[in-house]
């Protein structure tokens, strides 16, 4: 054993023995990043270490990579019991660190002057530890006859607890963070990412499982955040691929877009805010192309994600289907970021059974986000845990560009129940709604107030561009098509022709291709007229349906279904024509008797939350057996009343009316 009493710089070699490592390297990238096997787990070590110590001449005949655990304690007498307690805590907190990281090397951080007890030395020896790197100033004489190599770590290291990789080479040593690799078997992600140490940028992780081509997603240890007091420290996030992330390609669901634009040189403003609270992004999740509405069978450039619920073949709706599938499928993920223009958080949340929010329009800065319809675009998110949902909302939308937490002194007294949207086609799903409304009545003293929205609209508004549902939808489409064509389509075509001269128009999925074709002749006057119609509807809605109120913020709370009425809707088009199934229309003009429910909050600028409340049985055409599908209730309030809706969620969770949903085939 070679001991240093003043840090690394000693005359004698620090590492002289050659030990076989317990980790098995699986693949190594040109950058130096590598994946490896340790015990029953698969892990990833990024190219850039967090410690890089040059030690020429101090390491003889040794080159290896070892699993490393950083143990951190405030105890001044470190006994075996102290260490066992730490290890037990780590195992309870974390889903990445395992005791296999205690087989080779340990960094032990403790206060200056702390004493390593002989029982601790014996415990380390019993584990087979080969290297211990204690804090400078620690008394470690108990290790003298242990056969364990030891030297004092420099004070500059300041490593957080958790798993690492210690790489030893003749030139020196490096310490790198390690990530648990998790298989994206629901194909919700495009790729994983890891933060670059010492930088605000991220880098992609291009690792796939050959037999399925599922991506490996790198999951950081929760132990890394133990010393971080920021409110969302260590919260794991998946990011929809319309948001820029510095150092990473933004594709917007388009191979053409990804081919002609460089990686992002800055992170979207609204994501910078989330990261400042300590959240960690683990990967880019899938989106329909440029967030245009699309059915599963219209995803061509990328493969449509798999909804984890039921038989695995249910739709997860449209543009935020990737984030929705991820939150419903993976317990190693905490929240996922989507966007909602005309339902792209609310509908996926309903179909996977998660919490989801469309905030008041204009609440967050969307610089660095691919636009679809600037008059309706919002940044929303998904969660399984109502407490985390409440917390993230209050932090992320704090100091919003428009008020979202308008104060209220009491809860609204009305549950606005639009009878032209109810009852649901599945009586079992309708009963779940009835039970939820009963809970609202009992907890908040609200009264169900039936209205016929369509009748009120047609008796109040004379503009046929609003009262004619087909015309209204076409006008709403123009709000998206004009912006998307001018902000995305034209620049993309220009960049494509510059990059690939002679190849014509860039290949696109059917819906954006058709939308851009329709937009060629749209004028600024056409767009302004569409905005005026949208604003006229907003004024009607806020004067007649959800009036703001000084005491209750919103005079009432509207209840809606964003799902399929309790019937299964499949990712395979033909199955939706069979008895007992239903189409989830996300494209085209329905021309039905009622305005699509997802248009209401979008056009009026209102906040809306989706709340998972139950599940119903269906007979699957895939598994040929009974399966369960989730049921969400959506609540809509007047603009600025986001905080009211989230307070209802918090109170209901506190009372046990709602709770955390599970991942996998069933939400409950």
N, C-alpha and C positions, 0 to 999 in steps of 0.2 A: 504494500500500500504506500502511495506517495501522498503526503499531506502538505497542503499549502497553508501558511499562517497569515498570508498577506494578499490573498487573491490568486489570480491565475499565474501571474508572472513569477515562476520559480525556475531554478536552474535545472532540476532533475526532470526527466520525462513524466508527464502526468498519466498517460495511458500507455502501458507497455504490453499488456496481455491481449490475446486475441480470443474473443468469445463469440460463439455462434448466437445469432439473434433469434428471438422467438417469433419475430415477424417475418412473413414471406412476401417478398415483393412480387406483385402480379404483373404490373406494366409500368413503364417509365416513358414520360413524354420528353420531347426535345428540350422543353423548358427546364426540365429537372423535376417537375411534379411527378408523383408516382402514386399508384394504388397498391394496397397491400392487404394481406390476410393476417389476422391475429385472433387466435382462438376460433370462435364461431362467427366473428365479425369481419366485415370488409370495410376498409378505411381509405382515406385520401390525405396525402400530404402535399400542400401547394409548393410551387417552385420557390417562392420568396419566404425565407425564414424570418422569424421575429428576433432571433439572436444569431449573430455571426461573429465568432471569435477566431481571429487569425493566430495560430500558435506554431509558427515554424520551428522545427527541431524539438518540440515538446511531446510529439506523439510518434512512437516508434512501431513500425510494422503492423499498423492497425487501420482498417477501413471497414466500417460497419454502420448499420442503422438499427437503433434500438428503441423499443417502446419506453416512454418516459412518463412518470406521473409527478406532477407538482403538488406537494402537500403543504398547506399553509395553516399555521396555528399561531395564536397569541399566547399560548402557554409558555412559561419559562422553564418548566421541568417537563421534558417530553418523554413520556413513558409509552410502553406498548399499548396500554389502555387508551391513551390520548390518540395514538395513531389509528388504533382499531375503530375508535369513535369517528374519526375523520373519514376513514374509508367507508364506514357504514352510512354516514351522511351523504358522501359522494354518490354511493350506489343508489340511495333513495332519490336524490335530486335529479340525477342525470340518466339519460338513455344512450349516451355515447361512450362514456368512460366505463370500463369494466376492470376487474381485478387482474386481467391479463396484462394491463399496463403497469403492474407492479412486479413484473418478472425480471426486469433488467436494470432499470435506472430510476433514481428518485432525486428530485430537487426538493429540499426541505427548507422552507422559509419560516423563520421564527424571530422573536425579538433579539436584539443584540445581548449577548451574555447568557442566552438560554442554554440549558444543559440537556444533552442527549443521554437519557438514562440507559443503564446496561440492559434493561428489559427491552427497550426499543431497539438496541443494537442486535440483540438476540432475535427479535421479531423480524428485522430486515434480513438477517442471515438465514432464518428459516424460510423466508420467501425466495431465497436465491438471488437477492439483489447483488449486482456486480459493481454498480457505481452509485455513490451518494454525493450530491452537491449541496452541502448545507450553507445557510446564510453565514456571511462573514461575521466572525466574533462568536460563533456558537462553540460551546465546549463539546468536543466529539471524541474524547480520549477513549471512550468505550469501544470505538471501532478499531483500535490499534491491532488487535489480534484476531479481528473478524475475517480477514481475507478480502474485505470489501475495499475497492478503490474509492478514494474520496478526495475532493478538493473544494475549496470554498468558492461559491459563485460570486461574481462581482455584484456590487450593489446596484449597478446599472441595469441588471436583468429585469427585476420586478415582474416576474412571471405570475400570472394568475393561476389558481388551482385548475387541475384538469389534465387531460391526456395530451401528450406531445410525441414527437419523434426526435430523438437525439442522434444526429449523424456525426460520426467521427471519421476523420480522414487525416492523412499526414500534414495537410496544410492547416488544420484547425477543426473546430466543432461548430455545428449549427443546431439550433433548436427550432422546430417548426410546429405550428399548430396542426392538429389532426382532426379530421372530420369523419363522422360515420357516414358511410355510403348507403343510401336507401333506394331501392328499386322503384322507379316510377311505373308500376304495372298498370295504372289507369291512364297512362299516356297524357297526363295533364300538363306536363312540362315540355318545353323545347330543350332546355339544358339547365344544369345547375351553375351556380356562381359562388365565388369566395371573395371576400375583401382582400385587397393587397395591403400587407402591413406597411404602415407609414404613409399611406396614401388614402385619398377619398374615393379612389377607383376600385372597381371589381374586375375580376377576370373570369371568363367562362370555363367550365369543367366539361371537356368533351370526352366523357366516358359512357359507354353503352354496353348493354348485355348482348352479346352476339346472337344468341338464339332467338331473342325477341326484338332487339333494337330498342329496348326500353332504356331510357336515360338513368344513369346513377345520379342521385341528388346528394350533394355534400351537406351534412347536418352538423352544425357546430355544437360543441359541448356546452351544456347549460352552466357548467362550473366556471367557464371563462367570465361569466357575468356576476359572480358572487360578490365581487368588490365594487361593482358598478351601481351607483345610487340613482341612476336615471330611471324614470318611471316605467319604461318599456325595455329595460336592459335584458338582452337575450331573447326577446320575443322573435320567433322565427316567422318570416314573411315570404310568401310567393308573390311575384309581381307580374301582372298582365303585360304582355309584350306590345303595348302601345306607349308605355312609360319609358323614358330614357333612363339608363343607368350608366354612369360614367365608366368607360372602358369596355362596354358590352354592346353588342349589336342590337339595335331595335329593328324588328322585322315587320311588325304589324300584321302578322299572319301571311306575309307575301314574300315569296322567294325573290321576285323581281326587286322589290323594295330593298331587301337585305343585300342583294348583289350590287346595287349601285350607290348605296350610301355608306359612309364610314361608320365605325363604332362611335357611340355617343361620347362627346367630350365633357359632358356635364350631366348630372342627375336631375330629373324632373323636380321642379321647385317643391311640389307637394310631398315628394318622397324624401327630399332633404329634411323636411320638417319631421317626418316620421323617424328617420335615421338619427336625428338629433336627440330623440328620446331614448335611444339605445337599441332600437329594433335592428335585426340582422336579416338581410335578404339572402335566401338560399337558392333562388332560381327564377327564371323567366317562364311564366305559364302561357298556355296557348290562348289565342283569340281568333275569332272569325276575321276575315281580311278587312283591315282598317276599321274594325268594330262594326261593320255593316251587318244588319240582320241576315242570318243564313240558317237554313235547316241543316241537320247533320250530314245529309247526303250531298250538300252543296260545298262542303269543305274539300277542296281539291289540292291546294298547295301543301297543306299540312293535314295530318290525320286527326279526325274528330276525337276528343277525349271520351273516356268511358265513365259513365255515371256509376259510382260504386253501389248505389241502392238497388234493391230488388234483384232482378235477374242479371243485372249488369248491362242490359241493352236499352234502358230507358234514356230518353233525351235529357240533356242538362241545359237545354235552351241554346242561346246563341253566343254572343261575343265574349261574355265572361264565363263560358263553359269550362275553360281550363282552371281558373281559380276556384270555381265552384266544385268541380270534381276533386281537386286537390284537398280542399278543406273537409270534404265528406269522406275522403279516402285515407288520409294519413294523420295518425295521432302525433307524429313528430313535427307537425306543422301547427302554428297557433292562429294566424290570420292570413287571409289572402286578399290582394288588392285587385279590384275590378273597376269598371266604369259603368255608369248608367246614363244612357241617353233616352231610350224609350223602353227601359225594363231590363237592361243587361246585368244588373245585380239582382233585382227583385225576382225575375222569373227563374234564373238559375238557382237562387237561394230556395225558392219554393220547390223546385224539382229535385234538389239534393237534400232538403231538410236542414238548412243552416240559418243562422241569423244573417241578415243582410240589410244594408241601408243605402237608400238614395237620399243624399242630404239636400237641403235647400239649394236651389240653383244659384251659382255664383259664389259658393262658400269658400272654395279653394282655388288657388292660382294653378292653372293647368298648363303653364309654360313647360315645354319638354314632354308634352303628351300629344300623340297623334289626334287631331281633332276630327270629329264626325259632324256634329251640329252644335256650334258654339252657343246657340240659344237654348240648348237643352242639356249639354254635356255636364256630367258631374263625376267626381271621384268617390267611389264607394268601396265597401269592404265586406268580407265574410268572416264569420267566427262560429265556433261551436259552443263556447262558454259565454253565457249572458253577462257575467261579471267582467270578463275581458272585453266583450263587445261594448259595454258601458264605459269602461276605462279608456279604451282606444278612442272611442268617439269623443269623449270629453277633452282628450289631449290633442287629437289630430285636428279637430275643428275649432279648437280654442283660438281666439283672435282671428276668426274667419273674416273674409272680405265683406261678407254680409252677415247680419246677426243670425245665429242658429240656436242660441240658448236664451231666447227672450224670456224674461222672468214671468212667473205666474204665481198667483197666490192660492189658487185652488185648481182642481182638475175639472175638465169639461164635464158637463152633465149629459151630453148626447153621444150615443153611438149611432152614427149616421149609417143606416142599413139600406143600400140601394136595391130595391126589390126587383129591378130589371136585370140584376146580375146574380140573383139568388132565387130559389135554392140551388145548391150545387147538384150536378147530375148524379153523383154518388151519394145516396142518403147517409152512408157511414161517414163520409167527409163532412156533410152538412151538420151532422150531430156534433162533430168535433168543433165546428164553428159555433154551434148553439151553446155548447158547454163553455167555450171561451168567452162568449158574450155574457153568459151568466156570471163568470168569474169577474169580468169587468164591472158588471152591475153590483156585485157584492162587495168588491174591494174599493171601488171608486164612486159608488152611488150613481153610476151612469144609467141612463134609460135608453133603450133601443128606440130609435126614431126612424121609422120606415119612410123612404122617399122613392119616387120614380125619377131617377136622374134624367132619363131620356125625355120624359114628358116636361120636366122643368126646363130643360135646355130648349126644346122646340116651342114652348110657350113664352119663353123669355127672349130668345135670340132670333132675329129675323134673317141674319146673314146665311144664305144657303151654303156658303163655303164652310160653315161650321155645323149647321143642322143636317146637311147631307153627309153621312158618315164616309162614303167613298171620297167625296171632295175634300173632307177634312183630313183624311189619311194622306191623300195625294199632296195636299198643302204641307203637311208635316214632313212628308218625304222630301219635298223641295228644300226645306230647311237643312236637311242633312246632305242632300245631293249637291246643292250649290257649294256648300262649304267644303265638303270632302273632295269635290272635283277641283276646285280652285286651290285648296291648300295641300292636297295630296296628289290627285290625278294628274294635273298639268305639270307640276314639278317632277313627278315620277317619270312621265313620258319624255320630258326634256332630258333628264339625267340618263334614262335608258338609251335614248338615241345618241347621246354623247359617248356613252360607254360602249354601246354595241351598234355602231352605224350600219345601216342596211338591214337591220332585223325587225324593223317596223315597230308596232305598238307592243308594250310589255305584256306578257301573259298575266291574266288576272282570273280570279274566281268569278263565277257567273254573276253574282249580285253586284259587286262593285263595277264590273265591266258594263253591266246594263245601266247602272246608276250614272256612271260617267257618260255613257252614250246619251242618256236623257238630258244630261246637264249641259251639253254643248251649246244649246240655244237658249239656256236660261240667262236672263239679263239681271243686272243689279236691281232694276225696277221689279222684276218678278220676285226676287229674294225679299226686297223691302215689303212687298205686298204680303208675302208669306209670314214675315215677322209681325206685320200688323194684324193678321188673322189670329196668329198665336196669342198676341197680346189682348185681343178682344175676347178670346176664350178665357184667358187668365182672369180678366176683369169680371166676366160673368161668374166664373167658378168661385172667386173670392168674395163676391157679393151675394151669391145665392146658395152656395153649398158649404164651403168652409170659410166662414167669416172670421177674421182675426178678432181677438177679444182682449181687453186690457187685463182682466182678472185671470182668465183661463188660457191665454195666448191664442188658442183656437177654440171657437165656439163649440165645435164638436170634433169627434174623431171618426173618420170614415173607415169602414171595414171592407176589405176586398180580398179576392182570391187571385193570386198571380200564377197559379198552377193550371191544372187541366181538370178541375172539378172533381178530383179523386179518381180519374180514369188514367190508365197507363198510356203514355205516348212514347213511341219507340224511335230509336235512331235509324231504323230501317223503314223506308217510306211505305212499302207495301203492307207492312204489319198494321199500320194505322188505319187501314181500310176495313179491318176485320172487326167482328162484333166485340163490344166491350173495350175497344181501344179508341184513341182520340188523337187528332192532329193538334199540335201546338203551332199555330200559325205565327211565324216570325217574319214572313216576307209576303209581298203582294198586298192587294187591297181586298179586305174581307167583304165590305159592302153589307155587313150584317145589320141587324136591327139596333144593336147597341154599339157605342164607341168602345174600342178595345180598352179594357180597364187600365192597362199599363200606360195609356196616353194621358190619363187624367193628371197625375202628379207631374209628369214630364212637361206638359203644356202649361200648367199653372205655376210651375216652379216650386212645388210643394215637397216637403220631406216625406219619406215613406220608409217604414221598417218592416222587414219580414221576420216573423217569429215562428219557429218550429213548435207545433203544439200536439202532434199526434201522427198516426200512420194508419193506412187502410190496406185491406187485403185485395189482391187481384189475381186472376188466373193468367199465368204467363204463357205466351206463345213460344218462348225460348226454352225455359226450363221444364215446361209442361207440368208445373206444379203451382201451388199457391205461394205467392210472394207478398212482401210488404213494400208499400211506397209511402213517402212522407207527405204530410199535410202541413202547410204553413198558413198562418193568418197574416195579412198585411194591414197595417194601420197607417192612415194618411192624416196629416195635420196641415194647418195653414203655414205659409212660409215663415221661417224663423223659429218654428216650434219643434225643432229637432230635439232639444233638451227635454221637452215635455214627453215626447215619444219614448226617449231613452229612460226617463224617470219611471214611466209605466212599466217598461221592461225590467228595470231594477227592482221595483216594488213587487212585481209578479214573481220574479225569481226568488226574492227574499221570502215570499209566502209559500214557495214550493209549487206554484201553479205551472211554471215553466222551469226548465233546467238545462244542463249541458247535454248535448246530443252525442251519440257515439259515432265512430267511423265504421265504414263497412256496409254490409247489406241492409242493415236496419238502423234507423236513427235512434230508436228507443228500445 
